[in-house]
């Protein structure tokens, strides 16, 4: 089995770790296939309740390994095929009912931005840096960047990154909404774990459904989203977990008002 992406399980928690630190965790052809396979494996596993996405080494992800692709003799057709494979993994994770938190350190560049934004909640270190770099090497956005980046920070700010050689620091990324939290580097892993533990200790399935509704709903008509919301809340209302939690909420509310 490939070690370019490591998967570890601890109960309902799955940890996915980019593991090409010597290459700043940039995805080559093999790592792209591994990413797709891991996405399908974990999202189809009912025992997975939450996912942590992190990386080995000093950087989170430098996107696609364009140096490896350029020196391999690959054609544009092969690069397109690989992009489709990686996109399959991104789509599978993003549209699933598995909430994902990313623990981000160091550099996030190019397609690494899209891979990071596959996560629903991003915890970044104070030293994290974010940059596009596509156009300056004659390439265009991939790995979901043209969709996920403007969805996170707005079109104008996305264009600032894509059309200029601008690097933003963690504080700016937080201000723009690119990440959810910024913490000292030594605390990134623990904080990401705390976010995942919160999901797992509470109404895990409901958090997952909420994530799915938001992600899937971005590309559907409003009426379709309303229908999905109605069906989802009805299905959750009939679960033992919901009955127990609603009863506890009602009891607590009654106690506060008495």
C-alpha positions as a Markdown table, in Angstrom:
| # | Residue | x | y | z |
|---|---|---|---|---|
| 1 | Unk | 0.0 | 0.0 | 0.0 |
| 2 | Unk | 1.2 | 3.5 | -0.8 |
| 3 | Unk | 2.5 | 5.6 | 2.0 |
| 4 | Unk | 2.1 | 9.0 | 0.2 |
| 5 | Unk | -1.2 | 9.4 | 2.2 |
| 6 | Unk | -1.5 | 7.7 | 5.6 |
| 7 | Unk | -4.8 | 6.7 | 7.1 |
| 8 | Unk | -5.1 | 6.0 | 10.8 |
| 9 | Unk | -8.3 | 5.1 | 12.7 |
| 10 | Unk | -9.1 | 5.7 | 16.4 |
| 11 | Unk | -12.7 | 4.6 | 16.9 |
| 12 | Unk | -15.0 | 6.8 | 14.8 |
| 13 | Unk | -12.2 | 9.2 | 14.0 |
| 14 | Unk | -10.2 | 8.9 | 10.8 |
| 15 | Unk | -6.9 | 10.8 | 10.3 |
| 16 | Unk | -5.7 | 11.4 | 6.7 |
| 17 | Unk | -2.1 | 12.6 | 6.5 |
| 18 | Unk | -0.3 | 13.9 | 3.4 |
| 19 | Unk | 3.0 | 12.2 | 3.6 |
| 20 | Unk | 5.4 | 13.5 | 1.0 |
| 21 | Unk | 7.2 | 16.0 | 3.2 |
| 22 | Unk | 10.4 | 16.1 | 1.0 |
| 23 | Unk | 8.1 | 17.4 | -1.8 |
| 24 | Unk | 6.1 | 19.8 | 0.4 |
| 25 | Unk | 3.3 | 17.2 | 0.1 |
| 26 | Unk | 2.7 | 18.0 | -3.5 |
| 27 | Unk | 0.5 | 15.4 | -5.3 |
| 28 | Unk | 2.1 | 13.4 | -8.0 |
| 29 | Unk | 0.2 | 10.8 | -10.1 |
| 30 | Unk | 0.3 | 8.0 | -7.6 |
| 31 | Unk | -0.6 | 10.3 | -4.6 |
| 32 | Unk | -3.6 | 11.6 | -6.6 |
| 33 | Unk | -4.9 | 8.0 | -7.1 |
| 34 | Unk | -4.3 | 7.3 | -3.4 |
| 35 | Unk | -6.3 | 10.4 | -2.5 |
| 36 | Unk | -9.3 | 9.3 | -4.5 |
| 37 | Unk | -9.2 | 5.8 | -3.1 |
| 38 | Unk | -9.0 | 7.1 | 0.5 |
| 39 | Unk | -11.9 | 9.4 | -0.1 |
| 40 | Unk | -14.1 | 6.6 | -1.3 |
| 41 | Unk | -13.0 | 4.3 | 1.4 |
| 42 | Unk | -13.7 | 6.6 | 4.3 |
| 43 | Unk | -16.9 | 8.2 | 3.1 |
| 44 | Unk | -18.5 | 4.8 | 2.4 |
| 45 | Unk | -17.7 | 3.6 | 5.9 |
| 46 | Unk | -20.6 | 4.1 | 8.3 |
| 47 | Unk | -18.3 | 3.7 | 11.3 |
| 48 | Unk | -16.4 | 6.9 | 10.4 |
| 49 | Unk | -17.9 | 9.9 | 12.2 |
| 50 | Unk | -15.3 | 12.6 | 11.6 |
| 51 | Unk | -12.0 | 13.1 | 9.7 |
| 52 | Unk | -8.9 | 15.1 | 10.5 |
| 53 | Unk | -6.8 | 16.1 | 7.4 |
| 54 | Unk | -3.2 | 17.0 | 8.2 |
| 55 | Unk | 0.3 | 16.7 | 6.8 |
| 56 | Unk | 3.8 | 15.5 | 7.6 |
| 57 | Unk | 6.7 | 17.9 | 7.5 |
| 58 | Unk | 7.0 | 21.7 | 7.4 |
| 59 | Unk | 4.3 | 22.4 | 4.8 |
| 60 | Unk | 0.7 | 21.4 | 4.4 |
| 61 | Unk | 0.5 | 21.0 | 0.6 |
| 62 | Unk | 2.1 | 22.6 | -2.4 |
| 63 | Unk | -0.7 | 21.4 | -4.7 |
| 64 | Unk | 0.1 | 19.3 | -7.7 |
| 65 | Unk | 3.7 | 18.1 | -8.2 |
| 66 | Unk | 4.2 | 20.0 | -11.4 |
| 67 | Unk | 7.9 | 19.2 | -11.4 |
| 68 | Unk | 7.3 | 15.5 | -11.3 |
| 69 | Unk | 4.7 | 15.8 | -14.0 |
| 70 | Unk | 7.0 | 17.9 | -16.2 |
| 71 | Unk | 9.9 | 15.6 | -15.9 |
| 72 | Unk | 7.9 | 12.4 | -16.4 |
| 73 | Unk | 7.2 | 13.1 | -20.0 |
| 74 | Unk | 3.4 | 13.2 | -19.3 |
| 75 | Unk | 1.2 | 14.9 | -21.8 |
| 76 | Unk | -1.5 | 17.4 | -21.2 |
| 77 | Unk | -4.1 | 14.7 | -21.6 |
| 78 | Unk | -2.4 | 12.7 | -18.8 |
| 79 | Unk | -2.4 | 15.8 | -16.6 |
| 80 | Unk | -6.1 | 16.3 | -17.2 |
| 81 | Unk | -6.8 | 12.6 | -16.4 |
| 82 | Unk | -4.9 | 13.0 | -13.1 |
| 83 | Unk | -6.8 | 16.2 | -12.3 |
| 84 | Unk | -10.1 | 14.3 | -12.8 |
| 85 | Unk | -8.9 | 11.6 | -10.4 |
| 86 | Unk | -7.9 | 14.1 | -7.7 |
| 87 | Unk | -11.2 | 16.0 | -8.3 |
| 88 | Unk | -13.1 | 12.8 | -7.7 |
| 89 | Unk | -11.5 | 12.6 | -4.2 |
| 90 | Unk | -12.2 | 16.2 | -3.5 |
| 91 | Unk | -15.8 | 15.9 | -4.6 |
| 92 | Unk | -16.3 | 12.7 | -2.7 |
| 93 | Unk | -15.0 | 14.2 | 0.6 |
| 94 | Unk | -16.7 | 17.6 | 0.2 |
| 95 | Unk | -20.1 | 16.3 | -0.6 |
| 96 | Unk | -20.1 | 13.5 | 1.9 |
| 97 | Unk | -21.8 | 13.4 | 5.4 |
| 98 | Unk | -18.4 | 13.2 | 7.1 |
| 99 | Unk | -17.4 | 16.5 | 8.8 |
| 100 | Unk | -13.7 | 17.3 | 8.1 |
| 101 | Unk | -11.3 | 19.5 | 10.0 |
| 102 | Unk | -7.9 | 20.4 | 8.5 |
| 103 | Unk | -4.8 | 21.0 | 10.6 |
| 104 | Unk | -2.6 | 23.4 | 8.6 |
| 105 | Unk | 1.0 | 24.3 | 9.1 |
| 106 | Unk | 3.5 | 26.1 | 6.9 |
| 107 | Unk | 2.8 | 26.7 | 3.2 |
| 108 | Unk | -0.4 | 26.1 | 1.3 |
| 109 | Unk | 0.1 | 26.7 | -2.4 |
| 110 | Unk | -1.7 | 26.2 | -5.7 |
| 111 | Unk | -4.0 | 23.2 | -5.6 |
| 112 | Unk | -3.2 | 22.8 | -1.9 |
| 113 | Unk | -5.7 | 25.6 | -1.4 |
| 114 | Unk | -8.4 | 23.4 | -2.9 |
| 115 | Unk | -7.3 | 20.3 | -1.0 |
| 116 | Unk | -7.4 | 22.4 | 2.3 |
| 117 | Unk | -10.9 | 23.7 | 1.5 |
| 118 | Unk | -12.1 | 20.2 | 1.1 |
| 119 | Unk | -12.3 | 20.4 | 4.9 |
| 120 | Unk | -15.2 | 22.1 | 6.5 |
| 121 | Unk | -13.2 | 23.7 | 9.3 |
| 122 | Unk | -9.6 | 24.8 | 9.0 |
| 123 | Unk | -7.3 | 25.4 | 12.0 |
| 124 | Unk | -4.1 | 27.1 | 10.9 |
| 125 | Unk | -0.8 | 27.8 | 12.6 |
| 126 | Unk | 0.3 | 31.4 | 13.1 |
| 127 | Unk | 3.2 | 30.7 | 10.6 |
| 128 | Unk | 1.0 | 29.4 | 7.8 |
| 129 | Unk | 1.2 | 31.1 | 4.4 |
| 130 | Unk | -1.2 | 30.9 | 1.5 |
| 131 | Unk | -0.4 | 31.6 | -2.2 |
| 132 | Unk | -1.7 | 30.7 | -5.6 |
| 133 | Unk | 1.3 | 30.6 | -8.0 |
| 134 | Unk | -0.7 | 29.2 | -10.9 |
| 135 | Unk | -0.5 | 31.9 | -13.5 |
| 136 | Unk | 3.1 | 32.8 | -12.9 |
| 137 | Unk | 4.1 | 29.3 | -14.1 |
| 138 | Unk | 1.7 | 29.4 | -17.0 |
| 139 | Unk | -1.0 | 27.2 | -15.5 |
| 140 | Unk | -4.6 | 27.6 | -14.4 |
| 141 | Unk | -6.4 | 26.7 | -11.2 |
| 142 | Unk | -7.3 | 23.1 | -10.5 |
| 143 | Unk | -8.2 | 20.9 | -7.5 |
| 144 | Unk | -11.4 | 22.8 | -6.9 |
| 145 | Unk | -9.6 | 26.2 | -6.4 |
| 146 | Unk | -11.8 | 28.1 | -8.9 |
| 147 | Unk | -14.9 | 27.1 | -7.0 |
| 148 | Unk | -13.9 | 26.5 | -3.4 |
| 149 | Unk | -11.7 | 29.6 | -3.0 |
| 150 | Unk | -14.3 | 32.2 | -4.1 |
| 151 | Unk | -16.9 | 30.3 | -2.0 |
| 152 | Unk | -14.7 | 30.8 | 1.0 |
| 153 | Unk | -13.4 | 34.3 | 0.6 |
| 154 | Unk | -15.4 | 35.9 | -2.2 |
| 155 | Unk | -14.7 | 36.4 | -5.9 |
| 156 | Unk | -12.7 | 39.7 | -5.5 |
| 157 | Unk | -10.3 | 38.3 | -2.9 |
| 158 | Unk | -10.0 | 35.0 | -4.8 |
| 159 | Unk | -8.9 | 37.0 | -7.9 |
| 160 | Unk | -6.4 | 38.9 | -5.8 |
| 161 | Unk | -4.7 | 35.7 | -5.0 |
| 162 | Unk | -5.1 | 34.2 | -8.5 |
| 163 | Unk | -4.1 | 37.2 | -10.6 |
| 164 | Unk | -1.2 | 38.5 | -8.4 |
| 165 | Unk | 1.8 | 36.8 | -6.9 |
| 166 | Unk | 0.5 | 37.6 | -3.5 |
| 167 | Unk | 1.1 | 35.6 | -0.4 |
| 168 | Unk | -1.1 | 36.1 | 2.6 |
| 169 | Unk | -0.3 | 35.3 | 6.2 |
| 170 | Unk | -2.4 | 33.4 | 8.7 |
| 171 | Unk | -3.9 | 36.6 | 10.2 |
| 172 | Unk | -5.1 | 37.8 | 6.8 |
| 173 | Unk | -6.4 | 34.3 | 6.0 |
| 174 | Unk | -8.5 | 34.4 | 9.2 |
| 175 | Unk | -9.7 | 37.9 | 8.4 |
| 176 | Unk | -10.7 | 36.9 | 4.9 |
| 177 | Unk | -12.5 | 33.7 | 6.1 |
| 178 | Unk | -10.1 | 31.3 | 4.4 |
| 179 | Unk | -9.5 | 29.6 | 7.7 |
| 180 | Unk | -11.6 | 29.3 | 10.8 |
| 181 | Unk | -9.0 | 29.6 | 13.6 |
| 182 | Unk | -5.3 | 30.6 | 14.0 |
| 183 | Unk | -3.4 | 29.1 | 16.9 |
| 184 | Unk | 0.3 | 28.7 | 17.8 |
| 185 | Unk | 2.0 | 26.0 | 15.8 |
| 186 | Unk | 2.4 | 23.8 | 18.8 |
| 187 | Unk | -1.4 | 23.8 | 19.3 |
| 188 | Unk | -2.6 | 23.1 | 15.8 |
| 189 | Unk | -2.9 | 19.3 | 16.1 |
| 190 | Unk | -4.6 | 19.5 | 19.5 |
| 191 | Unk | -7.1 | 22.1 | 18.4 |
| 192 | Unk | -8.0 | 20.2 | 15.3 |
| 193 | Unk | -8.5 | 17.1 | 17.4 |
| 194 | Unk | -10.7 | 19.0 | 19.8 |
| 195 | Unk | -12.9 | 20.1 | 16.9 |
| 196 | Unk | -13.2 | 16.5 | 15.7 |
| 197 | Unk | -13.9 | 15.3 | 19.3 |
| 198 | Unk | -16.7 | 17.8 | 19.7 |
| 199 | Unk | -18.4 | 16.4 | 16.6 |
| 200 | Unk | -17.9 | 12.8 | 17.8 |
| 201 | Unk | -19.1 | 13.5 | 21.4 |
| 202 | Unk | -22.3 | 15.2 | 20.3 |
| 203 | Unk | -24.9 | 14.6 | 17.6 |
| 204 | Unk | -22.3 | 13.3 | 15.1 |
| 205 | Unk | -24.7 | 12.2 | 12.4 |
| 206 | Unk | -26.6 | 15.5 | 12.5 |
| 207 | Unk | -23.4 | 17.5 | 12.2 |
| 208 | Unk | -22.5 | 15.4 | 9.1 |
| 209 | Unk | -25.9 | 15.9 | 7.6 |
| 210 | Unk | -25.7 | 19.7 | 8.2 |
| 211 | Unk | -22.3 | 19.7 | 6.4 |
| 212 | Unk | -23.7 | 17.7 | 3.5 |
| 213 | Unk | -26.7 | 20.0 | 3.1 |
| 214 | Unk | -24.5 | 23.1 | 2.9 |
| 215 | Unk | -22.0 | 21.6 | 0.6 |
| 216 | Unk | -24.5 | 20.0 | -1.8 |
| 217 | Unk | -26.9 | 22.9 | -1.6 |
| 218 | Unk | -24.4 | 25.3 | -3.1 |
| 219 | Unk | -25.0 | 23.9 | -6.6 |
| 220 | Unk | -28.7 | 23.1 | -6.6 |
| 221 | Unk | -31.9 | 25.1 | -7.0 |
| 222 | Unk | -33.4 | 26.5 | -3.8 |
| 223 | Unk | -36.5 | 24.4 | -4.1 |
| 224 | Unk | -34.4 | 21.2 | -4.3 |
| 225 | Unk | -32.5 | 22.3 | -1.2 |
| 226 | Unk | -35.8 | 22.9 | 0.7 |
| 227 | Unk | -37.0 | 19.4 | -0.2 |
| 228 | Unk | -33.7 | 17.9 | 1.0 |
| 229 | Unk | -33.8 | 19.9 | 4.2 |
| 230 | Unk | -37.4 | 18.8 | 5.0 |
| 231 | Unk | -36.6 | 15.1 | 4.3 |
| 232 | Unk | -33.4 | 15.3 | 6.3 |
| 233 | Unk | -34.9 | 16.9 | 9.4 |
| 234 | Unk | -37.8 | 14.4 | 9.4 |
| 235 | Unk | -35.4 | 11.5 | 9.1 |
| 236 | Unk | -33.3 | 12.8 | 12.0 |
| 237 | Unk | -36.4 | 13.5 | 14.1 |
| 238 | Unk | -37.3 | 9.8 | 14.1 |
| 239 | Unk | -33.9 | 8.7 | 15.4 |
| 240 | Unk | -33.4 | 7.6 | 19.0 |
| 241 | Unk | -30.5 | 10.1 | 19.3 |
| 242 | Unk | -32.7 | 13.0 | 18.3 |
| 243 | Unk | -35.5 | 12.0 | 20.7 |
| 244 | Unk | -33.1 | 11.7 | 23.6 |
| 245 | Unk | -31.4 | 15.0 | 22.8 |
| 246 | Unk | -34.7 | 16.9 | 22.2 |
| 247 | Unk | -36.1 | 15.6 | 25.4 |
| 248 | Unk | -33.0 | 16.8 | 27.3 |
| 249 | Unk | -33.2 | 20.2 | 25.6 |
| 250 | Unk | -36.8 | 20.6 | 26.5 |
| 251 | Unk | -36.2 | 19.6 | 30.2 |
| 252 | Unk | -33.3 | 22.0 | 30.4 |
| 253 | Unk | -35.4 | 24.8 | 28.9 |
| 254 | Unk | -38.3 | 24.1 | 31.3 |
| 255 | Unk | -35.8 | 24.2 | 34.3 |
| 256 | Unk | -34.4 | 27.5 | 33.2 |
| 257 | Unk | -37.8 | 29.1 | 32.8 |
| 258 | Unk | -39.2 | 27.9 | 36.2 |
